[in-house]
Amino acid sequence: MLRVQNIQFRISPNLSLSNISFDVQAGEVVAILGANGAVKSTLLKIITGALKMNSGNVFINDLPISYWTSKELSKCTAVMQQQNQLQLPFTVCEVVMMGRYPHFKTKATLEDENIVACVLEKTGIQKLKDRNYLSLSGGEQQRVHLARVLAQISGKKNAEPRYLFMDEPSNNLDIRHQHSALNVAKEFAQEGNCVVAVLHDLNLALQYADKIILLKNGAMKGFGAVSTVMTNESLSDVYDLPLTIFYPPSGSHPMVIPFANNINNNELINN
């Protein structure tokens, strides 16, 4: 289980993360939602150890994050970044194998090779495995990094969950691959692991998340089950825009619809 207790982090004189507490159980996908500037990515960096909080605690498998060495932490947690700055002409297979580096003793084993082959297939990029990474489109590169982080935390089933953290995983992806990526994350969680994802697309959150964290200006405005937290009132407040949740008669997943005809661009910019 991931447990976050009373995180405080000062970003600027007028903006802070304050009193952020939540937990993520094995099997859950938790989405972090909020408007631009809600410091969603900053929160993700704090709970993964990339930024040091001013006060508070983060526990992974009941151990404080400060207890873990970076190597041991990287064996059970992986972070899919919003931007990836790889500029060397590795093949796709080589990039995905980088995810196995924390597990290496001297070189890749047969188990490492099998894991890489498995995640290449799971993410649908096995046909790209011999391509130069730099020759790929932005969306294809994003899928490669999804495979890489999955390779990092895949392997024999442990008693303790593994943790996948995703910062805007749908970046550069078309609608088909957005759903494919989040399906993969959902399946990973259902295997007894934890997923925490920063999302901009409210409809993807409605469809794939089990719980929601709502942030506004560094404050947590809600945490809990999707049906409890994602209401017309809470979403309209967090995004400063009239929003409603529409339930299609077909019984498929609900959708968030904006009603912004009465709001002009200047008002949006000024807010």
C-alpha positions in Angstrom: 0.0 0.0 0.0 1.0 3.6 -0.7 0.3 5.9 2.2 0.7 9.7 2.0 0.4 11.7 5.3 0.1 15.4 5.6 2.4 16.5 2.9 3.5 20.1 3.0 5.5 21.7 0.2 6.1 25.4 -0.5 6.3 26.1 -4.2 6.2 29.9 -4.1 5.1 32.6 -1.6 1.6 32.3 -2.9 1.4 28.5 -3.7 1.9 25.5 -1.6 0.8 21.9 -1.3 -0.8 21.7 2.1 -2.2 18.8 4.2 -2.2 16.3 1.4 -3.2 12.8 2.7 -4.4 9.7 0.9 -3.7 6.0 0.4 -3.6 3.7 -2.5 -4.5 0.0 -2.0 -3.3 -2.9 -4.0 -5.5 -3.3 -7.1 -6.4 0.4 -7.4 -5.9 3.0 -10.1 -5.9 6.5 -8.5 -6.1 9.5 -10.8 -4.8 13.0 -9.8 -7.0 15.7 -11.4 -6.9 19.5 -11.5 -6.6 22.5 -13.7 -3.3 23.8 -15.0 -1.3 25.1 -12.1 -2.9 22.8 -9.6 0.6 21.3 -9.0 -0.4 17.7 -9.9 3.0 16.8 -11.3 4.7 18.4 -8.2 2.7 16.1 -6.0 3.7 13.1 -8.1 7.4 14.0 -7.8 7.1 14.3 -4.0 5.4 10.9 -3.6 8.0 9.2 -5.8 10.9 10.8 -4.0 12.0 13.1 -6.8 11.3 16.1 -4.7 11.8 16.4 -0.9 8.7 17.5 1.0 8.9 20.3 3.6 7.0 18.0 6.0 4.9 14.9 6.0 5.5 11.3 5.2 5.2 8.9 2.3 5.1 5.2 3.0 5.6 2.4 0.4 4.8 -1.1 1.7 4.6 0.4 5.2 8.2 1.7 5.0 9.0 5.5 4.8 10.3 6.5 1.5 13.5 7.7 3.2 14.2 4.1 4.2 14.6 2.9 0.6 17.8 3.1 -1.3 17.3 4.4 -4.9 18.2 1.0 -6.3 15.8 -1.0 -4.2 13.0 1.6 -4.7 13.5 1.4 -8.5 12.8 -2.4 -8.4 9.3 -1.9 -7.1 8.4 1.6 -8.4 8.6 3.1 -11.8 7.7 6.6 -13.1 6.4 7.3 -16.6 7.4 11.0 -17.1 5.5 13.6 -19.0 8.6 14.4 -21.1 11.5 12.0 -22.0 14.7 13.5 -23.2 16.4 10.4 -24.7 18.5 11.6 -27.7 20.7 8.6 -28.5 20.0 6.2 -31.4 19.1 3.1 -29.3 16.8 0.5 -30.8 13.3 0.2 -29.2 14.3 -3.1 -27.6 17.4 -1.5 -26.1 15.3 1.4 -24.6 12.8 -1.1 -23.1 15.7 -3.2 -21.7 16.9 -0.1 -19.8 13.9 -0.7 -17.5 15.6 -3.9 -16.3 18.9 -2.1 -15.3 18.1 -2.0 -11.6 17.8 -5.8 -11.7 21.1 -6.4 -13.5 24.0 -8.1 -11.7 26.4 -8.0 -14.7 24.2 -8.2 -17.8 20.7 -9.1 -19.0 19.5 -12.6 -18.1 17.0 -14.8 -19.9 14.4 -13.6 -17.4 15.1 -10.0 -18.4 14.8 -10.9 -22.1 11.5 -12.7 -21.5 10.1 -9.7 -19.5 11.1 -7.3 -22.3 9.5 -9.5 -24.9 6.3 -9.7 -22.8 5.9 -6.0 -22.3 6.7 -5.3 -26.0 3.7 -7.5 -26.9 1.5 -6.1 -24.1 2.0 -2.5 -25.3 1.7 -3.5 -28.9 5.1 -2.3 -30.1 6.8 -5.7 -30.8 6.9 -4.7 -34.5 9.0 -1.7 -33.6 11.5 -3.5 -31.5 14.4 -3.1 -34.0 13.6 0.4 -35.0 15.8 3.4 -34.1 14.0 5.1 -31.2 14.8 8.6 -32.6 12.9 7.7 -35.9 9.6 7.1 -34.1 6.7 9.5 -33.8 6.0 11.2 -30.4 3.2 8.8 -29.7 5.3 5.7 -30.6 8.1 7.0 -28.3 5.5 7.4 -25.5 4.5 3.8 -25.9 8.1 2.7 -25.8 8.5 4.4 -22.4 5.3 2.7 -21.1 6.9 -0.6 -22.1 10.2 0.5 -20.4 8.6 1.3 -17.0 6.5 -1.9 -17.1 9.7 -3.9 -17.7 11.2 -2.2 -14.7 8.6 -3.4 -12.3 7.6 -6.7 -13.9 8.7 -10.1 -12.8 7.8 -12.9 -10.5 4.7 -12.1 -8.3 5.7 -10.7 -4.9 3.8 -10.6 -1.7 4.0 -6.8 -1.8 2.5 -4.7 -4.6 4.5 -2.8 -7.2 3.9 0.8 -8.0 3.4 2.5 -11.4 3.4 6.3 -11.4 2.3 8.0 -14.6 2.5 11.8 -15.4 0.1 12.5 -18.3 0.4 9.0 -19.9 -1.9 10.0 -22.8 0.5 12.7 -24.1 1.0 12.4 -27.8 -1.2 9.4 -28.1 -4.2 9.1 -30.4 -7.5 8.0 -28.9 -7.0 4.3 -29.5 -3.6 4.3 -27.8 -4.8 6.4 -24.9 -7.3 3.7 -24.1 -4.7 1.0 -24.8 -2.2 2.6 -22.4 -4.7 3.0 -19.6 -6.0 -0.5 -20.2 -2.5 -1.8 -19.6 -2.3 0.3 -16.4 -5.6 -1.1 -15.2 -4.6 -4.7 -15.9 -1.3 -4.0 -14.0 -3.3 -2.8 -11.0 -5.7 -5.7 -11.1 -2.7 -8.0 -10.7 -2.4 -6.7 -7.2 -0.4 -3.6 -7.8 -0.9 0.2 -7.4 -1.2 2.8 -10.2 -1.2 6.6 -9.6 -1.7 8.7 -12.7 -1.9 12.5 -13.4 -4.6 12.9 -16.0 -6.0 15.9 -17.9 -8.8 14.0 -19.6 -11.7 13.7 -17.2 -13.4 11.1 -19.3 -10.4 8.8 -19.2 -10.4 9.2 -15.4 -14.1 8.4 -15.2 -13.5 5.2 -17.2 -10.3 3.8 -15.7 -9.8 5.2 -12.2 -11.0 3.6 -9.0 -10.4 6.7 -6.9 -9.8 10.4 -7.6 -7.6 13.1 -6.0 -8.9 16.6 -6.9 -6.4 19.4 -6.5 -6.9 23.1 -6.8 -4.1 25.6 -6.2 -2.2 23.0 -4.1 -5.1 22.1 -1.9 -6.9 18.8 -2.0 -10.5 19.4 -2.7 -11.6 15.7 -2.6 -10.4 12.2 -2.4 -12.3 9.0 -2.8 -14.4 6.8 -5.1 -15.0 8.2 -8.6 -18.8 8.4 -8.1 -18.3 10.3 -4.8 -15.7 12.8 -5.8 -16.4 13.5 -9.5 -19.7 15.5 -9.2 -20.9 18.4 -11.2 -20.3 20.8 -8.3 -16.8 19.6 -7.4 -15.5 19.5 -11.0 -17.0 22.9 -11.8 -15.3 24.4 -8.8 -11.9 22.8 -9.4 -11.8 23.8 -13.1 -13.7 27.2 -12.8 -15.9 26.1 -15.6 -19.5 24.8 -15.6 -19.2 21.0 -16.1 -21.8 18.3 -15.9 -21.6 14.5 -15.9 -23.7 13.0 -18.6 -25.0 9.4 -18.4 -25.6 8.0 -21.9 -28.9 6.0 -22.3 -26.9 3.0 -23.6 -25.5 2.4 -20.1 -21.9 3.0 -21.2 -19.4 5.0 -19.2 -20.5 8.5 -18.1 -18.9 11.6 -19.8 -18.0 15.1 -18.6 -19.4 17.8 -20.8 -18.6 21.5 -20.5 -21.2 24.3 -20.8 -19.0 27.3 -21.5 -21.1 29.2 -24.1 -21.6 32.0 -21.6 -17.9 32.4 -20.7 -15.7 34.5 -23.0 -12.1 34.0 -23.6 -11.0 37.0 -21.7 -12.7 35.7 -18.6 -11.0 32.4 -19.0 -7.6 34.0 -19.4 -8.1 36.3 -16.4 -9.0 33.4 -14.2 
